[in-house]
Amino acid sequence: MIAQVRSDRARARAARLLVSLAMALLLAPIAAHAQDTTHAVRIGLTYQPGTKPGVIVLAVRGAWGDSIQGLIARDLDYGDRVDVIGLPGSPAASSIQNMAPGVSYPLWKSLGAAAVVQATVTSAGVHVAVHDVTGSKTLQVADFPLPPAGGSGDWRLAVHGISDQVEQWITGTLGVAATRILFVRAGRVYVVDSDGWGERQVTDAGLSLSPAWAPDGHTISYSVLGSRGWSIVTKDVAGGAARTLPSTTTGLNTTPAFAPTGGTIAYSHGDEAGTDLMLVDLAGGAPRRITVGHGSDNTTPEFSPDGRRIAFTSGRAGHPEVYIMDLDGSNVELLTPFNFGDQNYRSNPDWAPDAQHIAFESQIGGMFQIMVISLRDRSVKQLTSEGVNEDPAWAPDARHLVFTSSRTGVKQLYILDSESGRARQLTHAGGSRLAAWSHTLVRGR
C-alpha cells in the first residue's frame, strides 16, 4: 500500500513537472529574459465571453515604482482586452493608490476585479505576481530584469515587455506595448513607441517615403529620392548608414515590403511601360518581375503571413482595386468588391498577422475610410467615418491598426481597436502619415 502511494505521488510529481516544462517552453520566446517561477498550469483567466475582466494594478513601492505602475496600467488599458480599475482620474484611483500591501481577495473582489497585478521592485528589476481573484489564488509569478537607467527608452521598453506578458497571463493573448511604429513627416522617416513616447527622426538626407519593418524588429526599408530617381534602401533603425539595393538605382522604386523570412523584399518599379511589382533577394541577384501591368500601375505589395501570397493595389480594371496573387505572380484574384461608380478606389492593403483579414482604404462619399475584408467570406467592415482616413497597418495582435487621419484638421496618426472602435491619437505634429507597425516585439533601441 505504501509503495502504491509513493508510486502515485511520483506520477503526480512527474505530471506537474511536464506541465511546468510545457509552460516554460511556451513563455520562453515571449519573456526572453524573465526568470519564470510559475506555479499555475494554464494561461488566462476564466471569464464570460464578450466581456472584459476587471484588473487592478497595485501601487509599486521603490525606485521608479509610480512609473512602473502607471506604464503597466496604461499598457493594459491600451490593449483593449481588460478593464483597468483605478486609472488616473477614475473614482477608484485614490483607493488603489492607498491600498495596503498584501493579498486581499475579498477586498479586490468588492472592487470588481477579476485579476490583480502585484509588482515589487528588486535589486535586479521587478518581481511580478498576477492573482486570480475569482479563484483566490496566484495565477502567474515571474521576475523581470530592468536596465539600470530608470526612465530611459530601453527601460520603458522593458516595462512594456512586462505589460505584454501580464496581458497574456490574464487574457491568453500577448500584448503589443513593446512594439514601435515607423511613419513619415515632411519627407523624413520617424519612429515612435506604440504608446506615443520617444518619437525620433531616423533619416536625415533626401526625401523619404514608404517605410517598412523587417521581421527582426530593427531593420527597416524605405524609398528615397536621389539624383537618378527613387531608390529602395535598408538600414538599422538604431542608426548607421543606409544600404541602397543595387537593382533600384534608376526609375521609380517605391513601397518596399519584407517577406516574413526577412530575406526578400517586394517593391514597385515604374518605367514607361507602367508600374509593376518586383521581388529581390537581399543576399544578391537580379530582381524578378511578378506583375505585367501593360501600362497600368501595380503598387503597395504586402506579403501574407506565410509568405506564399501577396496583396497589392492595381489599376488594371481602370481604377484602383485590391488584388491578391501567388508569390510568383500567378493566380491573380480581385479581392475588393467591384461595382461601377465614380468612387471606385480601393488601395493600400495590409495583411493581418492572423491571415484572416486584409485592411485597406476605400473612397466613400469623396473621402477615404479604413475598411477590413474577411478572407473567409469576403464580408467587408467599415472601421472609420470621421474625416479622411488612410494607410492602415496592423499591429502584431491582428486587432489594432495604426492609420492616418485628418479628423483634427491636419494629418495625424491614430491607433484603432478594430473590435470596439476605440481610437487614440498617437502623434501630435501635423503631417504624420504612411505608418508601419513593427512585426515583432522590440528588444532595445
N, C-alpha and C positions, 0 to 999 in steps of 0.2 A: 504493500500500500504506500509506504514511504517512498519507495523507488518510483512508483507511478506518479505521485505528487511532484517529486523532483523533476521527472520527465516532462510533465505538463508545464511546470514553471519554466523549464529550459526552452520548450517550444514557444511559450508566450514571450520570453525574452528575445528569442530569435525573430519572432514576428514583429515585435516592436523595433528591433534593430533594422529589419528590412524596410519598415515604413520610414524610419528616420533617415536611412540611406537614400531612399527614393525622394524624400523631401529635400535633402541636401543637394541631390543632383538637379532637382527642379529649380531650386533657388540659386544655385551657384552661378549660372551665367547672368543672373539679373542683379544680384547684390554681390558683385565680384569680390569686394574686399571686406564684406561683413563676416564677422565671426558668428556662425549660426549656432545658437544654443536652444534650438526649437524643441518643444516637447509635444506640440499638437500634431494630430495625424491627418489634418486636412487644411486646405486653404479656403478662406472665405467664411463669412457668417451665413446663417440660415435666416432669410427674411422674406417677406411677402413679395412675389414678383410684381414689377411695375412700381414699387416703392423705393425710396432711398433711405437707408438706415441712418439714424442719428448718430453722430460721432462727436465726442468731446476730446479735445487736445488739451491736456492738463498743463498748467504753468510749469515751466522748466527752470529749475534753480541752477545757479552757477554762471560762469562767464558765457556771455552771448546767449543766455537762456531765453530771454524775451524774443530775440531774433529767431532762434530755432523754433520756438512755439509758433510764432507768427508765420514763418515760412511754411511749416508743415500744415497749419490750419488753412492758410490761403491756397496752398497747392491742392489740398483735398477738395476745397471749395471749387477751384477752377476745374477739377476733374469731372464735376457734374454727376458723380455716381453716389455721393453721400450727402447728407445734410449736416453741415458742421454747426454744432451748437456752441454759442459763445463767441462768434466772430465779433471783432471790434464794432461797437455801435449797436449791438443786439442787446435785448433785455437781460440775457443770461451772461453777458461778458464779464461783469464785475464778480458775479458768483463763481465763475470758473477761475478767475484770477486769484480769488481769496480762498479757494477750496483747500482744505487741509490736505497735506500729502498722505499717501497711504491708500489702500484698497477699500472702497466703499460701494459695493454693488447696489445696495438699496437706494442710496443717495443718487447714484448715476442713473439708475432706472427711473427714479422720480423725475429726473430732468429730461426724460425721453431718449436717453442714449441706448443704442444697441451695441456700441463699441466705444472704448476709451483708449486713447493713446497716452502712455506714460513714459516720458523721456527723462533721462538723468545724465548730466554732463559728467564725463570721466576724464582721467588724465590723457587718454588717447583719442577720445571722441565722444560718442553718445551711446548710452545703453537704452534700448527701446523695448518696451513691453506693450502689447496690444491685448486688451481684455475683452472677452465676450461677455457682455453684461447679462444678456438673457440666460446664458448658461452658467453664469457666476464662476467663470474660470479664465485662465490666461490662454489666449488664442495663439500668440507667437511671441518669441523673445529673441533678440539678436543685439550684438554690439557692432557699431559702425565707426570706423576711424574718420576723423576730420582733419583737414590741413591746419597747421598751427596758426595761420594768419586769419583770424576771425573776421568775417565780413567781406573777405576778398572774393573775386569771381570764382576761383576754384572751390573755396569754402562753401559758397552758396550752391554751386552745382552738386557738391557732396550732400548738402542738406536736401536739395531737390531729389537726389537719388534715394535718400531715406524716405521721403514722402511717397515716391513711386512704389517703394517696397511695401510701405504701410498700406497703400491703396490696394495693392494686390492681396495682401493678407486679409483685408476686410471684404473686398468685392470679388476677388479672383481674377482681376484684370490689372496688369501693370500700368501705372500712371505714366504721364509724359512730361512731367515737370522738368526733368533733366535733359531736355532737348532744346535746340535753338532754331532760329528762323533766319534765313537769308532774305534780303529784299533789295530793291533799287530805289535810290533817291538822287535826283539831279545827276544822273549818269554815273553814279558810284554805287558799288555793292557794299551793303552793310550787313552786320549780324547782330542779333539780339536774343537774349534768353526768352523762353516761351512765356515768362511772366512779365515781359517788357523791360527787364532790368539789363544794364550793361551794354547798351547799344554802342557799337563802334564801327568805324569805316574799315573796309577790307581792301578796297582798291583805291589807288591814288593817281592813276595815269590812264588817259584815254576814256572814251565814252563806253560804258559797260552796261550790258543788259542780260536778262535771262539766266540768273544764277541757278545752279543745281547742286545738290549734295551727292557725294559718293556714299555707298553703304557703310564705309568705315567711320563716318561721322566727323571727319576732319578734312578730307579732300573735297574741293569744290571745283566746279567748272562754270564758265560764263562766256559770253561773246563780247569781244572788244573791238572797237573801230580803230583801225590803223591806216597807214598811208596807202595800202593796197586793197582795203576793204575790211569786211568783218571777219575776224578770226575766232576760233574756239581755243580757249586756254584752260589750263588746270593749275591749281596751286593749293597749298595748305592754308586753311582758314586762319591758323595761328600766325602766319607770316611767311616770309621767304619770297623768292622770285616766281613769277608765273611762267609756265611752260606752254608754248604755242604748239598745237597739234600740226605737224608738217603738212597734212593734207588739206588744211583750212586757211592757207595763206592768201588765197585770191578769191574774188567773188563775194557773195553774200552767204555767210555761215552763222547761223543763229540757233537758238533754243536747244542747247545740248541737254541730254538726259543719260544718266548712268544706268547700265544694266544691273540687275540685282547682284551679279557676281563682282561688279566694280571694274572689270577688265575691258569693257566695251562701252562706247558712247554712241548714241544715235543723235543726229542733228539735222537741221535743214540747210540745204545748199541751193542757192539761187543763181541762175545764169539766164541767158537769153531764151532758153527753152522752157523757163518756168522754175519752180522751186520743188525740189524732191528731197526725200529723206535718205540719209546715208548712215552706214554703220562703219565704225573704225575701231580696231583693237589698239588699246593704249600701248601695248608692247611693240607695236610696229606693224607695217603692212599697208597696202593700199585700201582706201575706203571702198565700200560696196554700196551701190545704189539699190534701194529696195522699193522705190516707187517710180512710176513713169507717168509724170504729170501731163505730158502733151500740152504744155503751155499753162496748165493750172498750177495753183500753189498748194503744196503739201508741207505742213509745218507742225510744230509743237508735239513731237513724239513723246510718248510716255510708256514705259515697259509695264507689262503685267507683273505681279509679284513673283511668278515662277519664271519670268524671263522669256516665255515662249511666244508672247503676242505683244503687239504694240498698238496703242490708241493714238490717233492723230487727227489733225484738222485738215480737210481738203475742200477745195472749191470746184472739184470735178463735176458737180451737179449744177454749176452755175452760181452757187452761193456756198458759203462755208457750212459744213456739217462735220460731225464727229464720226470717224470710221475706226474699225479695228481690223487687224490683219495678222497673219503669222509672221514670225521673225524674218523669214526670207522674202516677205512681200507678197506671198500667195494668200488665197482665201480672203480677199478684201470684202468687208461687210459693212454696210451702213448701220451705224448704231443709233443715232438720234432720229426721232420720228420725222418723217419728211411730209411736208404739206405745202401747197402752193400759196404763196402770200408774199407781201413785200417786206416781211420782217423775218424771213428765214435766215438766221445767222446763229450757228452754234459752234463753239470753238473752245480751245484751251482745255483739253481733257486732263484729268488726273486720276489714275487708277488707285482705288483704295487698297491699303495693305491687306485687307481680308479677302481681296479678289472678288468681292460680291457686287461692288458698286463702282461707278465712274462719275466723278463730278465734272461739270463743265459750265460755261457761261452761255446764256441764251438771250437774244433780244426780245423783249416783251414790252409792248407799248412804247417803243422807241428807246428803252433803257435796258441795259444788260442786267441780268439777275443770275444768281447761282442756282443751278439745278443738279439733281442727282438721279441717275438712271440705274435701275437694278438689272444686273446681267442675268438674273434668273427668269424674270418675267417681262422685262423691258418697261416696267412701270416707271414713271417719272415723277419726282417730287420737287417742288419749288421751295427753296430754303430762304430766299430773301425777297423783299419787296420795297424797302426804303432806300431811295437814292439809286445810284448806279453801282453795281457790284460785279467785280470781275476777278479773273485769275485765281480760282480756287486751288488749294493744295492741302492734301490730307496730312493729319498727324499720324504717328505710328499706331495709335489705338484704333484707327479706322472709324472714329466717332467725331473728332473735332476737325475743323477746317480753318485755315487762315485764308483771307481774301482781301482784295482791295475794295474800298467803299468810299463814295463821295457824300455819305449821309450827313457829315458835318460841314459840307461846303467845299472841302478840299479832300484830296485822296489820302486816305489813311489805311492802315492795316487793322483788321478786326479778326477775332477768333470766335467761331460759332460752334455751339454744340448741335450737331445735326439731329439729335433726338428731341431735345427740349426746345430748341430755337433760341436759347440764351446766347447773347453775344456780348463780348467785351472788347474795348478798344486796346490795341497793342502799341501802336506808335502815336506820337503826338506832334510830329513835324510834318508839314504838308508835302505832298508829292511822293509818298511812300507807296510802292506797288511791286508787282512781279515777285511775290513771296514764294519761298520754297522751304518746307519743313524737314528738318533732319530725320533720316530714316531710323536711326538708332539713338540710344541714349548717349549723351556726351560724357566723356570721362575726364575732361580737362580742357584747358584753353591752349 
